[in-house]
Amino acid sequence: MFFGVLSMIIGLGTYALAIHWNSSTAGANTISTVLAVLFVYVTNKLFVFQTLDWALKPLLTEFGKFCGARVIVFLSETALLLLLVDVLGFHSVIMKACTLVLVVLGNYLFSKFFVFT
Protein backbone atom coordinates (compact mmCIF):
# COMPACT_ATOMS: atom_id res chain seq x y z
CA MET A 1 0.00 0.00 0.00
CA PHE A 2 2.88 2.37 0.76
CA PHE A 3 4.20 2.26 -2.81
CA GLY A 4 0.66 2.40 -4.16
CA VAL A 5 0.12 5.65 -2.27
CA LEU A 6 3.43 7.05 -3.53
CA SER A 7 2.42 6.09 -7.06
CA MET A 8 -0.90 7.88 -6.53
CA ILE A 9 0.94 11.01 -5.38
CA ILE A 10 3.20 10.90 -8.45
CA GLY A 11 0.23 10.27 -10.73
CA LEU A 12 -1.95 12.97 -9.24
CA GLY A 13 0.86 15.52 -9.03
CA THR A 14 1.97 15.08 -12.62
CA TYR A 15 -1.66 15.06 -13.80
CA ALA A 16 -2.36 18.35 -11.99
CA LEU A 17 0.78 19.91 -13.49
CA ALA A 18 -0.12 18.74 -17.00
CA ILE A 19 -3.69 20.08 -16.64
CA HIS A 20 -2.24 23.36 -15.35
CA TRP A 21 -0.08 23.54 -18.48
CA ASN A 22 -3.28 23.22 -20.56
CA SER A 23 -2.93 19.58 -21.52
CA SER A 24 -6.06 17.68 -22.49
CA THR A 25 -7.57 15.19 -20.05
CA ALA A 26 -6.25 12.23 -22.05
CA GLY A 27 -2.84 13.85 -22.56
CA ALA A 28 -2.42 14.68 -18.89
CA ASN A 29 -3.49 11.16 -17.94
CA THR A 30 -0.95 9.68 -20.36
CA ILE A 31 1.91 11.72 -18.92
CA SER A 32 1.01 10.89 -15.34
CA THR A 33 0.53 7.20 -16.10
CA VAL A 34 3.90 6.77 -17.82
CA LEU A 35 5.79 8.35 -14.93
CA ALA A 36 3.82 6.44 -12.29
CA VAL A 37 4.28 3.11 -14.14
CA LEU A 38 8.04 3.48 -14.31
CA PHE A 39 8.19 4.25 -10.60
CA VAL A 40 5.84 1.49 -9.52
CA TYR A 41 7.46 -1.23 -11.68
CA VAL A 42 10.78 -0.83 -9.91
CA THR A 43 9.27 -0.55 -6.43
CA ASN A 44 6.94 -3.52 -7.00
CA LYS A 45 9.75 -5.65 -8.38
CA LEU A 46 12.16 -4.86 -5.56
CA PHE A 47 10.05 -4.27 -2.48
CA VAL A 48 6.52 -5.62 -2.91
CA PHE A 49 6.92 -8.91 -4.77
CA GLN A 50 10.71 -9.22 -4.34
CA THR A 51 11.47 -10.70 -7.75
CA LEU A 52 15.18 -10.09 -7.99
CA ASP A 53 15.89 -11.72 -11.35
CA TRP A 54 17.45 -9.03 -13.58
CA ALA A 55 18.39 -11.35 -16.47
CA LEU A 56 17.29 -9.79 -19.75
CA LYS A 57 14.78 -12.37 -21.00
CA PRO A 58 12.80 -12.79 -17.73
CA LEU A 59 12.99 -9.04 -17.16
CA LEU A 60 11.53 -8.27 -20.59
CA THR A 61 8.79 -10.87 -20.12
CA GLU A 62 7.89 -9.52 -16.70
CA PHE A 63 8.02 -5.88 -17.83
CA GLY A 64 5.94 -6.73 -20.90
CA LYS A 65 3.23 -8.34 -18.76
CA PHE A 66 3.44 -5.43 -16.32
CA CYS A 67 3.00 -2.84 -19.10
CA GLY A 68 0.22 -4.86 -20.75
CA ALA A 69 -1.74 -4.94 -17.51
CA ARG A 70 -1.11 -1.22 -17.03
CA VAL A 71 -2.39 -0.48 -20.53
CA ILE A 72 -5.69 -2.19 -19.70
CA VAL A 73 -6.04 -0.18 -16.49
CA PHE A 74 -4.88 3.03 -18.23
CA LEU A 75 -7.46 2.72 -21.02
CA SER A 76 -10.21 2.05 -18.50
CA GLU A 77 -9.15 5.02 -16.38
CA THR A 78 -8.87 7.34 -19.38
CA ALA A 79 -12.34 6.38 -20.59
CA LEU A 80 -13.74 6.98 -17.12
CA LEU A 81 -11.97 10.36 -16.86
CA LEU A 82 -13.22 11.44 -20.27
CA LEU A 83 -16.76 10.55 -19.21
CA LEU A 84 -16.55 12.22 -15.79
CA VAL A 85 -14.60 15.34 -16.84
CA ASP A 86 -15.25 16.03 -20.52
CA VAL A 87 -18.83 14.74 -20.75
CA LEU A 88 -20.29 15.24 -17.27
CA GLY A 89 -18.19 18.29 -16.36
CA PHE A 90 -16.79 17.22 -12.99
CA HIS A 91 -13.58 18.78 -11.65
CA SER A 92 -10.62 17.20 -13.41
CA VAL A 93 -8.11 16.83 -10.57
CA ILE A 94 -10.75 15.62 -8.10
CA MET A 95 -11.93 12.95 -10.57
CA LYS A 96 -8.32 11.91 -11.20
CA ALA A 97 -7.88 11.44 -7.44
CA CYS A 98 -11.04 9.32 -7.31
CA THR A 99 -10.05 7.13 -10.25
CA LEU A 100 -6.58 6.58 -8.80
CA VAL A 101 -8.11 4.49 -6.01
CA LEU A 102 -9.48 2.11 -8.64
CA VAL A 103 -6.18 2.21 -10.54
CA VAL A 104 -4.12 1.18 -7.51
CA LEU A 105 -6.50 -1.68 -6.74
CA GLY A 106 -6.59 -2.89 -10.34
CA ASN A 107 -2.83 -2.64 -10.73
CA TYR A 108 -2.20 -4.52 -7.49
CA LEU A 109 -4.49 -7.36 -8.51
CA PHE A 110 -2.89 -7.63 -11.97
CA SER A 111 0.59 -7.58 -10.43
CA LYS A 112 -0.20 -10.16 -7.76
CA PHE A 113 -2.00 -12.67 -9.97
CA PHE A 114 -0.50 -12.10 -13.44
CA VAL A 115 2.82 -10.23 -13.50
CA PHE A 116 4.94 -11.18 -10.48
CA THR A 117 3.90 -14.82 -10.16
Secondary structure, DSSP 8 states (H G I E B T S, - for coil): -HHHHHHHHHHHHHHHHHHHTT--HHHHHHHHHHHHHHHHHHHIIIIIS------HHHHHHHHHHHHHHHHHHHHHHHHHHIIIIIIT---HHHHHHHHHHHHHHHHHHHIIIII--
